[in-house]
Amino acid sequence: MSHTATGGGGPLPVTVLLVEDDEVIRRSVAMALERYGYRVSTAGDGLTGLELFRAGGHDLLLLDVMLPGLDGIGLCRRIRETSMDPILMMSARGDDLDVISGLEAGADDYVVKPVDTAVLVARIRSLLRRATYPPATCPPVAASADPAAPAAAGSAGPQPGPRHHHGARLRFGDLTIDTGGLEVFLAGEPIALAPTELRLLLEFAAHPGIVLDRETLLRDVWDYDWDGDSRVVDLCVQRLRKKIGTGRIETVRGFGYKLRR
C-alpha cells in the first residue's frame, strides 16, 4: 500500500484502482468514491487493469468479476502472485459461483451490483483499516512462548479485536507465530499470508482450543459492524488451511472453528 490515510481523513488520499467494463457503472462508482475523498484510477478491461496495477501507487483494488480479455477472477489471481493489497470484488446479483471463485482467488471481500455507495465505502474503509493497522497480537496462552523474542513497539491508532500482549512467539506443533514481527513459519520456513489471513490466524491463536463462531470472526477479523456474509470466513479458513496445514484448524459443525492446541 502506498498510503495509510483513509479517504477524506488525511492529507494523503487513498488511491483505488477500479476495473469495470461497463462505462456507466465505472463512471458512477468513480464519482461516488471521489466525493468521499478517494483518488480513483480506472480501467475498462482486465489486461489494462493489470498494467495499471503493475505501475503501482494503489492502496486498494476494486474489481468486477466479468471483464473482457482477462476476467476479474484471473486478474485477482495475477495480482495475488506479487501483492497482498486489499482486493474487493464486485459481483452481479451476488452469484454464488462468482463470490466463491473470487474469494478462492484471493479477494478479501465482495459487494453486489448495483453497488450501494454507503455499503461500498464502509467495506473499503474496513479493508483499509485491516490492511493499515497491524493485527492485535496474541498472549502466550496454552502455547509455548519464546522468552527471547523481542517485544514489539506499540502501534498508534485503533486496533480492532481484543487487546493482547506484544512480542510472543507462539508454537503449535511445527507452526510458529511471531506476534511481534507478524511472521508465520511452518517447519522453520516462512509462510506468506495475506493481511486478512494473518488476522484470522492471530484471532485463532489468541483463543487456542476455543470454538469461535462465524459472527465473532466477522466482527473481530473483518471488522464488520453489520451482518456480513459468512462465506468470506469459510473461504478464508480454507485458504489458511492450505498454507498452514489442513488439520490445524478444526471445524466444529454447527458452531464454528477452533485452532487445535
Buried (B, 14 or more C-beta within 10 A) or exposed (E): BEBBBBBEEEEEBBBBBBBBBBEEBBEBBBEBBBEBBBBBBBBBBBBBBBEBBEEEEBBBBBBBBBBEBBBBBBBBBBBBEEBBBBBBBBBEEEBEEBBBBBBBBBBBBBBBBEBEBEEBBBBBBBBBBBBBBBBBBBBBBBBEBBEEBEEBEEEEEEBBBEEBBBBBBBBBBEBBBBBBEBBBBBEEEEBEBBBBBBBBBBBBBBBBEBBBBBBBBBBBBBBBEEEBBBBBBBBBBBBBBEBBBEEBBEEEEEEBBBBBE
